[in-house]
Amino acid sequence: MRIGLFSDVHGNLTALDAVARQLEQHQPLDAVVVAGDLLWGGARPAEVWDRLTTAGWTLVRGNADETIASDTVDDDFPVGSPLRGAAERLHAWTLKRIGPDVPALLAALPAEHRLPTPAGDLLVVHSSPRGTRDRCGAPHNPAAEAAAAYGDTGAAAIAFGHWHASFVRIMPFGVLINVASVGLPLDGLPLASYTIVTASESGWTVEQRRVPYDEALEARAAAQTGKPPWAPDLM
């Protein structure tokens, strides 16, 4: 059984298209699951939503999706955050771009998706089963923290995004797979991440890949659509 996984598109249509082309090269796939943070931050959130919802992929809700669906940006950018003003401007602009119906659709996305496989269940969440803003599964987190966040799911593998950098971590209870970010890589390079997992009775094979995309094309789209600049407030 082969499954495509990616996360954190963040409204970057150019990067999403690059990953979609790669996934076509990996067909046949039994499923493709997108682990949240779909629209926030990019120049073409409406176009990204159209791509995601017409591709036949399973979508999971992320913290940025919850922010778009909310009336405020408080959960991710509380009062006093240097990016509070930028976030409020981006929030208002994004709502205008995506129209009145999409926020409720984002809020209604499931927090997790579970797939039975020959290697055991694969659980896909945005961050952890405890919530969309958890950060307990990274390589620097102690094993006890990771076990507390992921150990009681009963899944043989848990895939998630949120961290924006790929890794695989073998734990006594299962395999943790971070699929990183399509549209907002942690290292700032114009390389979109995706993962292919193959599940068999003998276990898991995890392929983590990155594909280049044209960041100049995204910059031109931002200028054309009038996306607010992402810059700290002047103190």
KEKE-3310 file (N, C-alpha, C; in steps of 0.2 Angstrom, whole numbers, plus 5000, padded with zeros to 4 digits):
npx = (5004:5003:5005:5003:5009:5008:5010:5006:5005:5002:4996:5003:5003:5012:5022:5013:5008:5020:5023:5011:5013:5024:5018:5010:5019:5022:5011:5003:4994:4988:4981:4981:4985:4983:4991:4986:4986:4983:4980:4984:4995:5000:5000:4989:4977:4964:4965:4973:4964:4955:4962:4966:4953:4948:4956:4954:4960:4963:4960:4966:4964:4973:4982:4984:4973:4963:4965:4961:4948:4943:4938:4948:4966:4972:4976:4988:4995:4996:4992:5005:5014:5027:5023:5009:5001:5004:4999:4985:4982:4985:4976:4963:4964:4966:4953:4945:4950:4946:4933:4916:4912:4922:4930:4921:4921:4934:4935:4927:4935:4942:4951:4960:4966:4964:4971:4969:4982:4993:5004:4999:4990:4990:4991:4986:4989:4989:4998:4999:4990:4985:4982:4982:4993:5003:5020:5029:5035:5047:5065:5073:5065:5063:5061:5051:5042:5038:5032:5022:5014:5011:5010:4998:4990:4988:4991:5003:5011:5013:5010:5014:5014:5018:5030:5039:5050:5058:5058:5061:5057:5060:5051:5047:5033:5029:5032:5037:5033:5038:5032:5035:5035:5026:5024:5031:5046:5056:5070:5070:5073:5068:5061:5049:5042:5037:5031:5032:5025:5026:5017:5019:5017:5029:5033:5037:5041:5049:5049:5056:5055:5061:5056:5060:5053:5047:5051:5051:5039:5029:5032:5029:5015:5011:5013:5004:4992:4991:4995:4997:5013:5024:5029:5038:5029:5033:5042)
npy = (4994:5011:5028:5045:5059:5076:5093:5109:5119:5133:5142:5143:5142:5139:5130:5120:5115:5110:5099:5092:5088:5079:5069:5063:5056:5046:5038:5022:5028:5023:5032:5050:5061:5077:5087:5099:5117:5125:5137:5149:5163:5163:5169:5166:5160:5156:5150:5139:5132:5128:5119:5109:5104:5099:5088:5076:5072:5069:5080:5087:5097:5111:5122:5135:5135:5135:5148:5156:5153:5159:5173:5181:5183:5178:5166:5162:5173:5182:5197:5209:5201:5203:5202:5204:5214:5212:5200:5202:5210:5201:5191:5198:5201:5188:5183:5190:5186:5172:5171:5170:5157:5148:5149:5142:5129:5126:5125:5114:5104:5088:5084:5074:5059:5042:5028:5011:4999:4987:4987:4991:5004:5020:5036:5052:5068:5086:5092:5085:5072:5079:5092:5106:5114:5108:5104:5093:5082:5083:5080:5085:5085:5077:5059:5056:5066:5065:5053:5055:5063:5056:5042:5035:5032:5020:5019:5012:5021:5038:5052:5069:5087:5104:5107:5110:5104:5090:5074:5057:5048:5034:5026:5017:5014:5016:5024:5040:5052:5067:5077:5089:5105:5111:5124:5133:5132:5127:5130:5140:5138:5137:5124:5112:5100:5083:5067:5049:5035:5018:5004:4988:4970:4968:4980:4998:5008:5024:5037:5053:5068:5082:5095:5107:5124:5138:5152:5166:5167:5165:5177:5187:5184:5188:5202:5205:5202:5210:5206:5208:5214:5203:5207:5213:5223:5240:5246)
npz = (5000:4995:5000:4997:5005:5011:5018:5025:5015:5014:5005:4994:4978:4967:4972:4977:4964:4959:4968:4965:4952:4954:4962:4953:4945:4954:4954:4953:4968:4983:4992:4995:5007:5015:5027:5033:5037:5025:5017:5022:5021:5008:4991:4983:4989:4986:4974:4978:4987:4977:4970:4979:4984:4973:4969:4974:4986:5003:5016:5030:5045:5050:5062:5056:5047:5056:5061:5050:5050:5061:5070:5075:5076:5087:5093:5087:5085:5097:5107:5107:5100:5088:5075:5075:5069:5055:5054:5056:5045:5035:5038:5035:5022:5016:5019:5011:4998:4998:4999:5007:5010:5012:5025:5035:5029:5031:5045:5047:5043:5046:5061:5061:5051:5049:5042:5038:5036:5029:5037:5049:5057:5049:5055:5052:5057:5060:5069:5082:5090:5101:5098:5086:5087:5094:5098:5100:5094:5087:5083:5093:5104:5120:5122:5131:5130:5117:5117:5126:5118:5107:5109:5113:5103:5096:5083:5071:5064:5064:5055:5051:5050:5052:5058:5048:5043:5037:5044:5051:5065:5075:5087:5102:5102:5089:5072:5069:5058:5050:5038:5033:5024:5010:5005:5013:5017:5031:5030:5021:5007:4990:4989:4988:5000:5001:5005:5002:5008:5010:5014:5021:5025:5032:5037:5036:5023:5020:5010:5008:5000:4990:4980:4967:4965:4957:4964:4961:4953:4962:4969:4960:4959:4972:4971:4961:4966:4977:4990:5007:5014:5024:5038:5053:5065:5067:5081)
capx = (5000:5007:5002:5007:5008:5012:5007:5009:5005:5002:4993:5009:5001:5017:5024:5008:5008:5026:5022:5006:5016:5028:5014:5008:5025:5022:5005:4997:4994:4981:4978:4985:4983:4986:4990:4984:4989:4982:4979:4987:5002:5002:4997:4983:4974:4958:4967:4975:4959:4952:4966:4966:4947:4946:4961:4952:4964:4960:4962:4966:4964:4979:4981:4983:4966:4958:4965:4957:4941:4942:4937:4954:4973:4975:4979:4994:4998:4993:4993:5012:5018:5029:5019:5002:4999:5005:4994:4979:4981:4985:4969:4958:4966:4964:4946:4942:4952:4943:4926:4913:4910:4928:4932:4917:4923:4941:4934:4924:4939:4944:4958:4965:4963:4967:4971:4972:4987:4996:5009:4996:4986:4993:4987:4989:4987:4993:5004:4999:4983:4982:4980:4985:4998:5008:5027:5032:5038:5053:5071:5075:5060:5064:5057:5045:5038:5035:5028:5015:5010:5009:5011:4992:4985:4987:4994:5009:5015:5010:5013:5011:5018:5018:5037:5041:5057:5056:5062:5058:5059:5058:5049:5045:5026:5028:5036:5034:5035:5036:5032:5038:5031:5026:5025:5035:5051:5060:5077:5070:5075:5062:5060:5043:5043:5032:5033:5028:5026:5024:5016:5018:5017:5035:5034:5036:5047:5047:5053:5055:5058:5060:5056:5061:5048:5049:5049:5049:5032:5025:5033:5025:5008:5010:5013:4998:4986:4991:4996:5001:5019:5024:5035:5036:5027:5038:5041)
capy = (5000:5017:5034:5051:5064:5083:5097:5116:5122:5140:5146:5143:5138:5136:5124:5114:5112:5106:5093:5088:5084:5074:5064:5060:5052:5040:5034:5022:5028:5021:5038:5056:5065:5083:5087:5105:5123:5125:5143:5155:5165:5163:5174:5163:5155:5153:5145:5133:5129:5125:5113:5104:5101:5095:5083:5069:5071:5070:5086:5088:5104:5114:5128:5141:5134:5137:5155:5159:5152:5162:5181:5184:5179:5178:5159:5161:5180:5186:5204:5209:5198:5208:5201:5204:5219:5209:5194:5205:5212:5195:5188:5201:5200:5181:5182:5193:5182:5166:5172:5169:5150:5144:5148:5137:5123:5124:5124:5108:5098:5083:5085:5068:5054:5036:5023:5004:4997:4980:4988:4994:5010:5026:5041:5058:5074:5092:5093:5079:5070:5083:5098:5108:5118:5105:5104:5088:5076:5084:5076:5088:5083:5071:5053:5056:5071:5062:5047:5058:5066:5052:5035:5032:5032:5014:5018:5010:5026:5045:5057:5076:5093:5109:5108:5113:5101:5083:5069:5051:5046:5028:5026:5010:5013:5017:5028:5047:5055:5073:5078:5096:5110:5112:5131:5138:5127:5130:5133:5146:5136:5135:5117:5109:5094:5078:5060:5043:5029:5011:5000:4981:4966:4968:4987:5004:5012:5031:5041:5060:5071:5089:5097:5114:5128:5145:5157:5172:5166:5167:5184:5191:5183:5192:5209:5206:5201:5215:5202:5212:5211:5200:5211:5215:5230:5245:5247)
capz = (5000:4995:5002:4997:5011:5012:5023:5025:5008:5015:5000:4988:4972:4963:4976:4977:4958:4958:4971:4962:4946:4956:4964:4947:4944:4959:4953:4957:4975:4986:4995:4996:5013:5016:5034:5036:5035:5018:5013:5026:5020:5001:4986:4979:4993:4983:4969:4981:4989:4972:4968:4985:4984:4966:4967:4977:4991:5010:5019:5038:5048:5054:5066:5051:5045:5062:5062:5045:5051:5067:5070:5077:5075:5094:5095:5084:5085:5103:5108:5109:5095:5083:5069:5076:5064:5049:5054:5056:5038:5030:5039:5032:5015:5014:5019:5005:4993:4997:4999:5013:5012:5014:5032:5038:5026:5034:5051:5047:5041:5052:5065:5060:5047:5050:5037:5040:5031:5030:5042:5055:5055:5048:5058:5050:5060:5058:5074:5086:5092:5106:5095:5080:5089:5098:5096:5104:5090:5084:5085:5099:5110:5124:5121:5135:5128:5111:5119:5129:5113:5101:5111:5115:5097:5093:5076:5070:5061:5064:5050:5053:5047:5057:5060:5042:5041:5037:5048:5053:5071:5077:5094:5104:5100:5081:5068:5068:5051:5049:5031:5032:5021:5003:5003:5017:5020:5037:5028:5016:5000:4986:4988:4992:5003:5001:5007:5000:5013:5008:5020:5019:5031:5035:5040:5033:5019:5020:5005:5009:4994:4989:4972:4966:4962:4955:4969:4957:4951:4968:4971:4955:4961:4977:4969:4957:4970:4983:4996:5012:5016:5030:5041:5059:5067:5069:5088)
cpx = (5004:5003:5006:5005:5012:5008:5010:5010:5005:5001:4998:5007:5007:5020:5020:5008:5014:5025:5016:5009:5020:5024:5011:5013:5025:5016:5007:4998:4988:4978:4983:4982:4987:4985:4990:4988:4989:4983:4983:4994:5003:4998:4991:4980:4967:4959:4969:4969:4955:4956:4966:4959:4944:4951:4959:4957:4960:4963:4961:4967:4970:4978:4980:4976:4961:4959:4961:4950:4939:4941:4944:4960:4976:4979:4986:4998:4995:4995:5001:5016:5020:5026:5012:4999:4999:5000:4987:4977:4981:4978:4964:4958:4964:4957:4943:4944:4948:4936:4923:4912:4916:4930:4928:4919:4930:4940:4931:4929:4941:4951:4963:4962:4967:4966:4973:4977:4990:5001:5006:4993:4991:4989:4990:4985:4991:4999:5004:4992:4980:4980:4984:4991:5004:5015:5031:5035:5044:5059:5073:5071:5062:5059:5051:5040:5034:5030:5021:5011:5007:5008:5004:4987:4983:4989:5001:5014:5010:5013:5010:5016:5020:5026:5041:5048:5056:5061:5058:5061:5056:5057:5047:5037:5025:5033:5033:5037:5033:5037:5034:5033:5031:5028:5029:5041:5055:5067:5076:5071:5068:5062:5054:5044:5036:5035:5029:5030:5023:5023:5015:5018:5023:5037:5033:5042:5045:5052:5052:5059:5057:5060:5056:5054:5050:5047:5047:5042:5028:5026:5029:5017:5006:5009:5006:4992:4986:4992:5000:5008:5020:5031:5033:5033:5033:5037:5043)
cpy = (5006:5023:5040:5056:5071:5087:5104:5119:5130:5144:5147:5139:5135:5130:5118:5111:5108:5099:5089:5084:5078:5068:5060:5055:5045:5036:5027:5023:5027:5027:5044:5060:5071:5085:5094:5111:5124:5131:5149:5157:5166:5168:5172:5158:5152:5148:5138:5129:5125:5118:5108:5101:5098:5089:5076:5067:5072:5075:5086:5095:5105:5120:5134:5141:5137:5145:5158:5158:5156:5170:5184:5180:5178:5171:5159:5168:5184:5193:5204:5206:5203:5207:5201:5208:5215:5203:5196:5207:5206:5192:5191:5201:5193:5180:5185:5189:5176:5166:5169:5162:5146:5143:5142:5130:5121:5122:5117:5102:5094:5085:5079:5064:5048:5031:5016:5002:4990:4981:4990:5001:5016:5032:5048:5064:5080:5092:5087:5078:5075:5090:5100:5112:5115:5104:5099:5082:5077:5080:5079:5087:5077:5065:5054:5061:5068:5057:5050:5061:5061:5044:5032:5031:5025:5013:5016:5016:5033:5050:5064:5081:5098:5112:5111:5110:5094:5079:5063:5049:5039:5028:5019:5009:5014:5022:5035:5050:5062:5075:5085:5100:5110:5119:5136:5134:5131:5133:5138:5144:5135:5128:5114:5102:5089:5071:5055:5038:5023:5007:4992:4977:4966:4975:4992:5006:5019:5034:5049:5064:5078:5091:5105:5117:5135:5150:5164:5172:5168:5174:5189:5190:5188:5200:5210:5206:5206:5212:5207:5209:5208:5203:5213:5222:5234:5246:5254)
cpz = (5000:4996:5001:5003:5010:5016:5022:5019:5009:5009:4994:4983:4968:4966:4976:4970:4957:4962:4968:4956:4948:4959:4958:4944:4948:4958:4951:4965:4978:4990:4995:5002:5014:5023:5037:5034:5028:5014:5016:5023:5012:4997:4983:4983:4990:4978:4972:4984:4983:4970:4973:4985:4978:4965:4970:4983:4998:5013:5027:5040:5051:5058:5061:5048:5050:5062:5056:5047:5057:5066:5071:5075:5082:5096:5093:5084:5091:5103:5110:5105:5090:5077:5069:5070:5057:5048:5053:5048:5034:5031:5035:5024:5012:5014:5013:4999:4992:4998:5006:5015:5014:5021:5036:5035:5029:5041:5052:5045:5047:5055:5063:5054:5048:5044:5039:5034:5033:5036:5049:5053:5054:5051:5055:5054:5058:5062:5078:5088:5097:5104:5089:5081:5093:5095:5100:5101:5087:5086:5092:5105:5113:5122:5125:5133:5121:5112:5122:5124:5108:5103:5112:5109:5095:5086:5076:5067:5062:5060:5052:5050:5053:5058:5054:5040:5042:5041:5049:5060:5074:5085:5096:5102:5093:5078:5068:5062:5050:5041:5029:5028:5014:5002:5007:5021:5026:5035:5023:5009:4996:4984:4992:4994:5002:5003:5004:5005:5009:5014:5018:5026:5035:5038:5035:5029:5018:5015:5006:5004:4994:4982:4972:4963:4961:4960:4966:4955:4956:4970:4966:4957:4967:4976:4965:4961:4976:4989:5001:5014:5023:5033:5048:5060:5069:5077:5090)
residu = (MET:ARG:ILE:GLY:LEU:PHE:SER:ASP:VAL:HIS:GLY:ASN:LEU:THR:ALA:LEU:ASP:ALA:VAL:ALA:ARG:GLN:LEU:GLU:GLN:HIS:GLN:PRO:LEU:ASP:ALA:VAL:VAL:VAL:ALA:GLY:ASP:LEU:LEU:TRP:GLY:GLY:ALA:ARG:PRO:ALA:GLU:VAL:TRP:ASP:ARG:LEU:THR:THR:ALA:GLY:TRP:THR:LEU:VAL:ARG:GLY:ASN:ALA:ASP:GLU:THR:ILE:ALA:SER:ASP:THR:VAL:ASP:ASP:ASP:PHE:PRO:VAL:GLY:SER:PRO:LEU:ARG:GLY:ALA:ALA:GLU:ARG:LEU:HIS:ALA:TRP:THR:LEU:LYS:ARG:ILE:GLY:PRO:ASP:VAL:PRO:ALA:LEU:LEU:ALA:ALA:LEU:PRO:ALA:GLU:HIS:ARG:LEU:PRO:THR:PRO:ALA:GLY:ASP:LEU:LEU:VAL:VAL:HIS:SER:SER:PRO:ARG:GLY:THR:ARG:ASP:ARG:CYS:GLY:ALA:PRO:HIS:ASN:PRO:ALA:ALA:GLU:ALA:ALA:ALA:ALA:TYR:GLY:ASP:THR:GLY:ALA:ALA:ALA:ILE:ALA:PHE:GLY:HIS:TRP:HIS:ALA:SER:PHE:VAL:ARG:ILE:MET:PRO:PHE:GLY:VAL:LEU:ILE:ASN:VAL:ALA:SER:VAL:GLY:LEU:PRO:LEU:ASP:GLY:LEU:PRO:LEU:ALA:SER:TYR:THR:ILE:VAL:THR:ALA:SER:GLU:SER:GLY:TRP:THR:VAL:GLU:GLN:ARG:ARG:VAL:PRO:TYR:ASP:GLU:ALA:LEU:GLU:ALA:ARG:ALA:ALA:ALA:GLN:THR:GLY:LYS:PRO:PRO:TRP:ALA:PRO:ASP:LEU:MET)
# end
